Amino acid sequence: MDLRRLAFLAVTVAAMVVGELGSGCVGNVLTLNVKRKFAGRAKDLSAMRAHDMRRHGRLLSTIDVDLPLGGNGQPSETGLYFARIGLGNPSEDYYVQVDTGSDILWVNCAGCDKCPTKSGLGLGLTLYDPKKSSTSSLVYCDQDFCTSTYDGQLPGCKPSLQCQYNVVYGDGSSTAGYFVKDNIQLGQVTGNLQSKSTNGTVVFGCGARQSGELGSSSEALDGIIGFGQANSSIISQLAASGKVKRKFAHCLDNIDGGGIFAIGEVVSPKVKTTPIVPNQAHYNVVMKEIEVGDNILQLPSDIFDSGDQKGTIVDSGTTLAYLPSTIYEPLLAEILSPQPALQLHTYEDQFTCFNYLENVDDGFPIVKFHFEGSLTLTVYPHEYLFQIRDDAWCFGWQNSGTQSKDGKDMILLGDLVLSNKLVVYDIENQTIGWTEYNCSSSIKVRDESSGAEYSVGAHDIASGPSLRIGGILTLLSIIIALLSIA
């Protein structure tokens, strides 16, 4: 979820009233079946923009396991990545967006008010029913998970009251429900490019009420799986039980589609890193300067400062890249300087587009973002531009000042600039790094218990026509290096 997830993730407990939402209810590498959410070309750009706006609002929120992912980072195609996971006993499949900009895993539940029952993405949606799972249990407000999530016991908490959640997004959409504990099914790596099914136990949100776009069938999924730093995230829960290290990586291929998503220690290729800014809800880093071609942009000295509703966030759940007006305007001016005769037009009141028949890599400059620790993020013209027709291109850069009044001073780096790079998140050592990489190849992860190293590559998880979106089936491998899934 792009700018929308920047929703300053407001996970709140509006009312600890059971009746309101209803009662009821790793040294390994794991894999999720992930696909791209927005398929097609220009007709899908409005939906993609709305998706990013919701994200912007929300951000203000020793076993090897192979987790197959699907998706494509092109804004003119699917626009985001989602995975297939198993929940409950007996296990049922759920399609959830993979999101590094939020924390909790939640899925729509039986009896949900205004939850979508069908998807325009060609996916079969499933409502989770804790009563039908033999391994499910409710989470109450006085239990450790709830008190840890909310930094203490909630006012009015009694042992019989369920732990509830309410996530509000930037466009006013929201999801509310209660937490349950149950099995999650993932794929354990047993050798090079080999895996088997394995289970773990996690706490996740059971969605009881949706509002706004989250109830729309056109973009519907079963829920969202967050890979944020909070204790409530799946990676933190597995790490707390000694099953995984709080490390993961992704490599998104916007050329062939698909790529790799891994949880665990990546041993090859090596990456240079930059510190994660401490005491922030998201993966904030310190940007130092921006280079276009051979020129450093002359920007205000405080533009890269971190702080409330400021700073730079790395977010794989965001499709595009959002920049404050003080960066966006000089950046576009410098990029366009080699093409003074280019005729620009605005598409859908949002995208700056133009007609161009030549090779964009020959006609436009490379953009480089420089970070603390001498780490550079290089973005090529074919990555920050996308086609809506054979002769028409649009900029993926967006002006955050026109997107959201709350996030107007934020820099949000999404799939637009993260594609074709291996990005490694080391929460334990509070660093993040990347290197340019062929995401259709493979990486190596280490099994912490045995010391063995396994190659994990991109997967095509073509599991049936229901997963084909607009004729596109671009799949990623999400590889999660877990310590031991119980």
C-alpha positions in Angstrom: 0.0 0.0 0.0 1.8 3.1 -1.1 1.1 6.5 0.3 -2.0 5.0 1.8 -0.1 2.8 4.1 1.9 5.7 5.3 -1.2 6.0 7.2 0.7 6.4 10.4 -0.7 3.0 11.2 -3.4 3.9 13.6 -4.0 0.5 15.3 -6.3 1.6 18.1 -8.8 0.0 20.4 -11.9 2.2 19.9 -14.0 0.1 22.3 -13.3 -3.0 24.3 -16.8 -4.1 23.8 -17.1 -7.8 22.8 -20.7 -7.4 21.6 -19.7 -4.7 19.1 -17.5 -6.9 17.0 -18.9 -10.2 18.1 -17.5 -13.0 20.2 -16.1 -16.2 18.9 -13.7 -16.8 18.0 13.4 -20.4 12.8 16.3 -21.1 10.9 14.0 -22.2 8.0 13.0 -20.7 4.7 9.2 -20.3 4.1 7.4 -19.5 0.9 4.2 -17.5 0.1 2.3 -17.6 -3.2 2.2 -14.0 -4.2 0.7 -12.2 -7.2 0.2 -8.8 -8.5 -2.9 -6.9 -7.5 -3.5 -4.5 -10.4 -3.5 -6.2 -13.9 -3.9 -4.5 -17.2 -2.6 -1.1 -18.3 -4.0 2.5 -18.2 -7.4 1.5 -17.0 -5.9 0.4 -13.7 -4.0 3.5 -12.9 -6.8 5.1 -10.9 -7.1 2.0 -8.7 -3.4 2.0 -8.2 -3.4 5.7 -7.2 -6.2 5.1 -4.7 -4.2 2.1 -3.3 -1.2 4.3 -2.8 -3.3 7.0 -1.1 -4.6 4.4 1.4 -1.1 3.3 2.1 0.2 6.9 2.7 -2.5 7.2 5.3 -1.7 3.9 7.0 2.0 4.5 7.4 1.2 7.3 9.8 1.0 2.2 11.1 16.8 -23.2 12.2 14.5 -24.2 9.4 14.7 -22.9 5.9 11.3 -22.1 4.4 10.5 -21.4 0.8 7.6 -19.0 0.3 6.5 -18.6 -3.4 5.5 -15.1 -4.2 3.8 -13.6 -7.3 3.6 -10.1 -8.6 5.0 -7.4 -10.9 6.1 -3.9 -9.9 5.0 -2.2 -13.1 2.4 0.5 -12.3 0.8 -0.3 -15.6 0.3 -3.9 -14.7 -0.6 -5.5 -11.4 0.9 -2.8 -9.1 1.5 -4.7 -5.9 2.4 -8.2 -4.6 0.2 -10.6 -2.6 0.8 -14.0 -1.2 -1.1 -17.2 -0.5 -0.8 -18.5 3.0 -2.6 -21.2 4.9 -4.4 -20.6 8.2 -6.2 -22.9 10.6 -6.6 -26.6 11.1 -7.7 -27.9 8.6 -5.7 -25.3 6.7 -7.4 -23.0 4.2 -5.8 -20.7 1.7 -5.9 -16.9 2.0 -4.6 -14.2 -0.3 -2.9 -11.4 1.5 -0.9 -8.4 0.4 2.7 -8.5 1.4 3.5 -5.3 3.1 6.7 -4.0 4.8 5.0 -0.8 5.8 2.6 -2.3 8.3 2.8 -4.8 11.1 -0.1 -7.1 11.8 -1.5 -9.9 9.7 -5.3 -9.7 9.4 -7.8 -11.6 7.3 -11.6 -11.1 6.8 -13.6 -13.3 9.1 -17.0 -15.1 9.1 -19.8 -12.8 10.0 -17.8 -9.7 8.9 -19.8 -6.6 8.1 -19.1 -5.2 4.6 -16.3 -7.6 3.9 -15.9 -8.4 0.2 -17.1 -11.8 -0.9 -15.6 -11.8 -4.4 -12.6 -10.2 -6.1 -12.2 -8.5 -9.4 -8.7 -9.9 -9.5 -9.8 -13.4 -10.4 -9.2 -14.8 -6.9 -11.4 -16.9 -4.7 -11.9 -15.2 -1.4 -12.3 -17.1 1.9 -13.7 -15.9 5.2 -11.7 -17.3 8.2 -13.9 -18.9 10.8 -12.1 -19.6 14.1 -15.0 -21.9 15.1 -14.1 -24.3 12.3 -10.4 -24.5 13.2 -9.5 -27.0 15.9 -6.3 -25.1 16.8 -7.8 -21.6 17.1 -8.1 -19.6 20.4 -9.2 -16.1 21.2 -6.7 -13.5 22.5 -7.9 -11.5 25.6 -7.0 -8.0 26.6 -5.0 -9.1 29.7 -2.8 -11.5 27.8 0.8 -10.7 26.9 0.2 -10.2 23.1 -2.4 -7.5 23.8 -0.6 -5.7 26.5 2.6 -5.7 24.4 0.9 -4.5 21.3 -0.7 -1.6 23.2 2.2 -0.9 25.6 0.2 -1.8 28.6 -3.2 -3.0 29.7 -6.1 -1.2 28.0 -8.5 0.9 30.2 -11.5 -1.2 31.3 -9.8 -4.5 30.5 -11.3 -7.6 32.1 -10.1 -11.2 31.6 -13.3 -12.0 29.6 -12.8 -9.2 27.1 -11.2 -9.9 23.7 -8.2 -8.0 22.4 -9.5 -5.9 19.5 -7.9 -3.8 16.8 -8.9 -0.9 14.6 -6.7 0.2 11.6 -7.6 3.5 10.0 -6.1 4.3 6.6 -5.4 7.7 5.0 -8.4 7.7 2.7 -10.8 7.0 5.6 -11.0 3.2 5.0 -10.7 1.1 8.0 -10.6 -2.5 9.3 -11.7 -3.5 12.7 -11.9 -6.9 14.5 -10.3 -9.0 17.2 -7.1 -11.0 17.6 -7.0 -14.8 17.4 -4.2 -17.3 17.7 -4.0 -20.2 15.2 -1.7 -22.2 12.9 0.0 -20.6 9.9 1.1 -22.9 7.1 4.3 -22.0 5.2 6.8 -23.9 3.1 10.0 -25.2 4.7 13.1 -25.4 2.6 14.7 -28.9 2.7 17.5 -28.3 0.2 18.4 -26.4 -2.9 15.1 -25.3 -4.5 13.2 -27.9 -2.4 10.6 -27.4 0.3 7.8 -29.1 2.3 4.9 -27.7 4.2 5.4 -26.7 7.8 3.3 -25.0 10.5 3.8 -22.3 13.1 1.5 -20.6 15.6 0.8 -16.8 15.3 -1.6 -14.2 16.5 -3.5 -12.3 13.8 -6.4 -10.1 13.3 -9.9 -11.5 12.5 -11.6 -8.8 10.5 -15.2 -8.2 11.7 -15.9 -4.9 10.0 -14.6 -3.1 6.9 -15.3 0.4 5.5 -14.4 2.4 2.4 -12.3 0.8 -0.3 -11.4 -2.2 1.8 -14.9 -3.5 1.1 -14.7 -3.0 -2.6 -14.7 -6.2 -4.7 -12.6 -4.6 -7.5 -9.4 -4.7 -5.5 -10.3 -7.2 -2.9 -8.0 -9.6 -1.1 -8.5 -11.7 2.0 -6.2 -9.4 4.1 -2.7 -8.0 4.6 0.4 -9.6 6.1 2.7 -7.0 7.6 6.5 -7.4 7.9 7.1 -4.3 10.1 9.3 -4.0 13.2 6.5 -4.1 15.8 6.1 -7.0 18.3 2.8 -7.8 16.6 4.3 -8.5 13.2 4.6 -12.1 12.0 8.4 -12.0 11.8 8.6 -10.5 15.4 6.3 -13.2 16.7 8.3 -16.0 15.1 11.5 -14.4 16.3 10.2 -14.1 19.9 9.5 -17.8 20.0 13.1 -18.5 18.7 12.0 -19.7 15.3 13.5 -17.0 13.1 16.0 -14.2 13.1 14.5 -10.8 12.5 16.0 -10.5 9.1 14.4 -10.7 5.7 15.0 -9.7 2.1 13.2 -9.1 -1.2 14.2 -8.9 -4.8 11.4 -7.6 -7.1 11.7 -8.2 -10.8 9.9 -5.7 -12.9 11.4 -6.9 -16.2 10.3 -10.6 -16.2 8.0 -10.3 -13.2 8.3 -12.2 -10.0 11.4 -12.3 -7.8 12.4 -13.4 -4.3 11.2 -12.6 -0.8 13.2 -14.2 2.0 13.1 -14.2 5.8 16.5 -15.1 7.3 20.1 -14.5 6.8 21.1 -13.9 3.2 24.8 -14.8 2.6 25.0 -14.1 -1.1 25.0 -11.6 -2.6 26.5 -9.3 0.0 25.0 -5.8 0.3 26.2 -2.5 1.7 23.9 -1.1 4.4 22.7 2.1 6.0 21.3 2.5 9.6 17.6 2.3 10.2 16.5 5.5 12.1 15.7 4.4 15.7 12.4 4.8 17.4 10.4 5.0 14.2 7.4 2.9 13.3 8.6 2.1 9.8 11.8 1.5 7.9 13.1 5.0 8.0 16.6 5.8 6.7 18.7 9.0 6.3 19.0 10.3 2.8 21.9 12.8 2.2 21.5 14.0 -1.4 20.0 13.3 -4.8 22.0 13.1 -8.0 20.4 13.4 -11.5 22.8 12.6 -14.3 26.0 14.3 -13.1 24.3 17.0 -11.1 23.5 17.1 -7.4 20.1 18.7 -6.8 20.4 21.9 -4.8 17.8 21.4 -2.0 17.0 23.0 1.4 19.4 21.7 4.1 16.6 20.4 6.3 14.6 18.5 3.6 16.0 15.1 4.6 15.6 15.6 8.4 13.8 12.8 10.2 10.9 13.5 12.5 7.2 13.6 12.8 5.7 13.2 9.3 9.1 13.7 7.8 12.1 11.7 6.6 12.6 8.8 4.2 10.7 5.5 4.4 11.5 2.3 2.4 8.3 0.4 1.7 7.8 -2.5 -0.6 4.1 -2.3 -0.3 4.1 1.0 -2.1 3.9 0.9 -5.9 5.4 4.4 -6.8 7.8 6.8 -5.2 6.5 9.9 -3.4 8.6 13.1 -2.9 7.9 16.5 -1.3 7.2 19.3 -3.7 10.6 20.8 -2.8 12.3 17.7 -4.2 9.7 16.6 -6.8 9.8 19.8 -8.8 13.6 20.3 -9.2 13.9 16.5 -9.8 11.5 16.5 -12.7 13.0 19.7 -14.1 16.5 18.2 -14.1 15.3 14.9 -15.6 13.5 16.8 -18.4 16.4 19.1 -19.2 17.8 16.9 -21.9 14.4 16.9 -23.6 13.4 20.6 -23.9 11.0 20.0 -26.8 9.1 17.2 -25.0 5.3 17.9 -24.9 4.0 16.9 -21.5 0.4 16.1 -20.6 -1.4 15.1 -17.5 -3.2 11.7 -17.4 -6.1 11.1 -14.9 -5.2 14.4 -13.2 -2.3 12.7 -11.6 0.4 11.3 -13.9 2.9 13.4 -15.9 3.1 11.7 -19.3 4.6 12.2 -22.8 4.9 10.5 -26.2 8.3 9.0 -26.9 9.4 6.4 -29.4 13.1 6.1 -28.7 14.9 4.2 -25.9 14.2 6.0 -22.7 17.5 4.9 -21.2 19.3 6.8 -23.9 17.1 9.9 -23.6 16.8 10.4 -19.9 19.3 10.6 -17.0 19.9 8.1 -14.2 18.8 9.2 -10.7 20.8 8.3 -7.7 19.7 8.6 -4.0 22.7 8.8 -1.6 22.2 7.6 2.0 24.2 7.7 5.2 26.9 5.1 5.2 27.9 5.7 1.5 25.0 3.6 0.3 23.5 4.6 -3.1 20.2 3.6 -4.7 20.4 3.9 -8.5 17.2 4.2 -10.5 17.3 3.9 -14.3 14.9 5.6 -16.6 13.2 2.4 -17.6 12.5 1.9 -13.8 11.1 5.4 -13.0 9.1 5.6 -16.3 6.3 3.2 -17.2 4.4 2.7 -20.5 0.7 3.1 -20.9 0.9 2.6 -24.7 3.7 1.7 -27.1 4.4 5.4 -27.7 3.3 6.9 -24.3 5.3 7.0 -21.1 4.5 8.3 -17.6 6.6 9.3 -14.6 6.3 7.1 -11.6 7.6 9.9 -9.4 4.7 11.5 -7.5 4.4 14.8 -5.6 3.5 13.8 -2.0 2.5 17.4 -1.4 -0.5 16.9 -3.6 -1.3 13.4 -2.3 -1.8 13.8 1.4 -1.7 16.8 3.7 -0.3 14.7 6.5 2.5 13.1 4.5 3.4 16.1 2.3 7.0 16.3 3.7 7.7 12.6 3.6 9.8 10.7 1.1 8.3 7.3 0.4 10.4 4.8 -1.7 8.2 2.0 -3.1 8.6 -0.7 -5.8 9.3 1.9 -8.4 12.9 2.3 -7.0 13.3 -1.0 -5.2 12.7 -3.2 -8.2 15.7 -5.1 -9.7 17.6 -4.9 -6.4 18.1 -7.3 -3.6 16.9 -5.3 -0.5 18.0 -6.8 2.9 16.3 -5.7 6.2 18.3 -6.6 9.4 16.0 -5.6 12.2 18.2 -7.1 14.8 21.2 -4.9 13.9 18.9 -2.0 12.7 20.3 -1.8 9.2 18.9 -2.0 5.7 20.9 -2.4 2.5 20.6 -3.3 -1.2 22.5 -4.1 -4.3 21.5 -4.3 -8.0 20.7 -7.9 -8.8 19.0 -10.1 -11.3 15.9 -11.0 -9.4 15.0 -13.9 -11.8 18.1 -15.7 -10.6 18.7 -17.0 -7.0 20.2 -16.0 -3.7 21.8 -18.0 -0.9 20.5 -18.2 2.7 22.0 -19.9 5.7 20.4 -22.4 8.0 21.4 -21.2 11.4 21.2 -24.6 13.1 23.3 -26.6 10.6 25.3 -23.8 9.0 24.2 -25.2 5.6 23.7 -22.7 2.7 20.8 -23.1 0.3 20.1 -21.6 -3.0 16.6 -20.1 -3.4 15.3 -18.9 -6.7 12.3 -17.2 -8.2 9.3 -19.4 -8.6 6.4 -19.6 -11.0 3.5 -20.8 -8.8 1.0 -21.1 -11.7 -1.6 -23.0 -9.7 -4.6 -22.6 -11.8 -6.5 -20.1 -14.1 -8.1 -18.4 -11.1 -4.8 -16.8 -10.3 -4.3 -15.4 -13.8 -4.9 -11.7 -13.6 -5.4 -10.0 -17.0 -3.5 -12.7 -18.7 -0.4 -12.0 -16.6 1.0 -14.5 -14.2 4.2 -13.0 -12.8 5.3 -14.7 -9.7 7.9 -14.2 -7.0 9.6 -16.5 -4.5 9.3 -15.3 -1.0 11.9 -17.1 1.0 11.8 -17.0 4.7 14.8 -18.4 6.5 13.3 -19.6 9.8 15.0 -21.3 12.8 12.4 -23.9 13.6 8.7 -23.9 12.9 7.0 -25.9 15.6 
